[in-house]
Amino acid sequence: MIITIDGPASAGKGTLAKEISSTYGFAYFDTGMVYRAVGLEMFLSGKDISSEQEAEKVAQNLSFQKMMSLSKHPEFRGPLGGKNASIVSAYPKVRAALLKMQQDFALSPVLADGSKASGVVYDGRDTGTIVCPNADIKLFITASPEVRAERRYKEFQSRGINQSYEEVLKEIKARDERDMTRSSAPLKPAPDAIIIDTSNLSIEEVQKKVNKIIAEH
């Protein structure tokens, strides 16, 4: 089974995807990691983040091992990592270079220990529209910018990242604008996606809704 979970930043995609993969024994693929890896590698190597050509070169040379190594850097999940990921993910050539890596995982999904999985949960922004358009279940998880900013702000606080709520909200809105207006794979629900607004829902309530959808399928 292939399940895709799309939606904007801090809507709750990752938390939900990890819970589903754990509950059903499915593999988990965070497609945003590949863009964070490219963006962070460009920063660390002093490359111009505004250059699509430079970003394409980095994407073409990205390996799974390199991505996992970069994921240990403190800025990988920090404000810089998120901002740079949003920038490079808007480049069509970067998306094309990374697409095959993401799609191939669905052909033979594996768990963290390397064992074969009976399904996979994709967490990203275009997994149901571009990466796996033939997925069995497509979810689009969203929430208001203010709610998402509050969640991200609390996450940063817990990790000791000093950024104000106002700064987080500004970046959330800027990221939404980039994601929704990019020429290549703009952020939007797939025509057959099930949309869930989590603004006023707890993670337990969201999980209950999704478990019912999976059971019915």
C-alpha positions in Angstrom: 0.0 0.0 0.0 1.2 3.5 -0.8 -0.1 6.4 1.3 0.8 10.0 0.5 0.5 12.9 2.9 0.9 16.4 1.3 0.4 19.8 2.8 2.1 23.0 3.9 4.8 23.4 6.4 4.0 22.5 10.1 0.5 21.2 9.3 1.3 17.9 11.1 2.3 15.8 8.1 5.4 14.4 9.6 3.9 13.5 13.0 1.0 11.8 11.2 3.2 9.9 8.7 5.4 8.5 11.4 2.4 7.4 13.5 0.8 5.6 10.5 4.1 3.9 9.5 4.6 2.7 13.1 1.0 1.5 13.5 0.9 -0.5 10.2 4.6 -1.4 9.9 5.0 0.7 6.7 8.2 2.3 5.6 8.5 6.1 5.9 9.9 8.5 3.4 10.2 12.2 4.2 10.6 13.7 0.7 11.4 17.1 2.2 14.7 15.7 3.4 16.1 15.6 -0.1 15.5 19.4 -0.5 16.8 20.2 2.9 19.9 18.2 2.1 20.5 20.1 -1.2 19.8 23.5 0.4 22.1 22.8 3.4 24.9 21.4 1.3 24.8 24.6 -0.8 25.1 26.7 2.3 27.9 24.6 3.8 29.9 24.6 0.5 29.4 28.4 0.0 27.3 28.0 -3.2 24.8 30.6 -4.3 21.3 29.5 -3.2 19.8 31.6 -5.9 21.5 29.7 -8.7 19.3 26.9 -10.1 22.3 25.6 -12.1 24.4 25.2 -8.9 21.5 23.6 -7.1 20.9 21.1 -9.9 24.5 20.0 -9.7 24.2 19.4 -6.0 20.9 17.5 -6.5 22.4 15.3 -9.2 25.3 14.3 -6.8 23.1 13.7 -3.7 23.2 10.2 -2.4 21.1 8.6 0.4 24.2 8.3 2.5 25.1 12.0 2.0 21.5 13.0 2.9 21.6 11.0 6.1 24.9 12.6 7.0 23.6 16.1 6.4 20.5 15.3 8.5 22.6 15.3 11.6 23.6 18.9 11.1 21.8 21.2 13.7 20.5 23.5 10.9 19.0 20.6 8.9 15.7 21.0 10.7 16.3 24.6 11.7 15.1 27.9 10.2 18.0 27.9 7.7 17.3 24.4 6.5 13.6 25.1 6.0 14.2 28.3 4.2 16.8 26.9 1.8 14.8 23.8 1.2 11.8 25.9 0.1 14.0 27.9 -2.3 15.7 25.0 -4.0 12.5 23.0 -4.2 11.1 25.7 -6.5 13.7 24.9 -9.1 12.3 22.6 -11.8 15.7 21.1 -12.6 16.3 20.2 -8.9 12.9 18.6 -8.6 13.6 16.6 -11.8 17.0 15.4 -10.5 15.5 14.2 -7.2 12.3 12.7 -8.5 13.6 9.3 -9.4 15.2 8.8 -6.0 11.8 9.4 -4.4 9.8 7.3 -6.8 12.1 4.3 -6.7 11.6 3.9 -2.9 7.9 2.9 -3.5 9.0 0.0 -5.8 10.9 -1.7 -2.9 10.2 0.1 0.4 12.3 -0.9 3.4 12.2 -0.2 7.1 14.9 1.6 9.1 16.6 -1.8 9.8 16.7 -2.7 6.1 13.9 -5.2 6.2 11.2 -5.2 3.5 8.0 -3.3 4.2 4.5 -4.1 2.9 3.8 -0.4 2.3 5.1 3.1 2.4 4.0 6.4 3.8 5.2 9.5 1.9 5.4 12.8 3.7 5.9 15.9 1.5 4.3 18.6 -0.6 3.8 16.9 -4.0 3.8 13.2 -3.1 0.2 12.7 -4.2 0.4 14.8 -7.4 3.9 14.1 -8.7 5.9 11.5 -6.8 3.1 8.9 -6.4 0.1 9.9 -8.5 -1.2 6.3 -8.3 -1.1 6.1 -4.5 -3.8 4.0 -2.8 -4.6 6.8 -0.3 -3.9 10.5 -0.7 -4.2 12.9 2.2 -3.7 16.6 2.2 -3.1 17.9 5.7 -3.4 21.7 6.3 -4.0 24.3 9.0 -4.1 28.1 9.3 -0.8 30.0 9.0 -1.1 31.2 12.5 -1.7 27.7 14.0 1.2 26.3 12.0 3.5 29.2 13.1 2.6 28.6 16.7 3.5 24.9 16.3 6.8 25.6 14.6 7.6 28.3 17.2 7.1 25.9 20.1 9.2 23.3 18.3 12.0 25.8 17.9 11.8 26.8 21.6 12.1 23.1 22.7 15.2 22.8 20.6 16.8 26.0 21.8 16.4 27.9 18.5 16.0 31.6 19.2 13.3 32.9 16.8 10.3 35.0 17.6 6.7 33.9 16.8 6.4 36.9 14.4 9.5 35.8 12.5 8.2 32.2 12.3 4.8 33.4 11.0 6.5 35.6 8.4 8.6 32.7 7.1 5.6 30.4 7.1 3.7 32.8 4.9 6.7 33.4 2.7 7.2 29.7 2.3 3.5 29.1 1.5 3.8 31.8 -1.2 6.9 30.1 -2.8 5.3 26.6 -2.6 2.0 27.6 -4.1 3.3 29.8 -6.9 6.4 27.8 -8.1 6.2 26.9 -11.7 7.1 23.3 -11.1 4.7 21.2 -9.0 3.0 24.0 -7.1 1.6 23.0 -3.7 -2.0 21.9 -4.1 -4.2 18.8 -3.2 -4.4 16.0 -5.7 -7.9 15.9 -7.3 -8.7 12.7 -5.4 -7.0 13.7 -2.1 -8.8 13.7 1.2 -8.3 17.1 2.8 -8.1 17.4 6.6 -7.8 20.7 8.3 -6.0 20.2 11.6 -6.3 23.8 13.0 -8.8 22.7 15.7 -7.9 19.0 15.9 -5.5 17.2 18.3 -3.1 14.7 16.8 -5.1 11.9 18.3 -8.3 13.2 16.6 -6.4 13.4 13.2 -5.0 9.9 13.7 -8.5 8.5 14.4 -9.9 10.0 11.2 -7.0 8.6 9.2 -7.1 5.2 10.7 -10.8 5.0 9.7 -9.9 6.0 6.1 -7.2 3.3 6.0 -9.6 0.7 7.5 -12.3 1.5 5.0 -9.8 1.3 2.1 
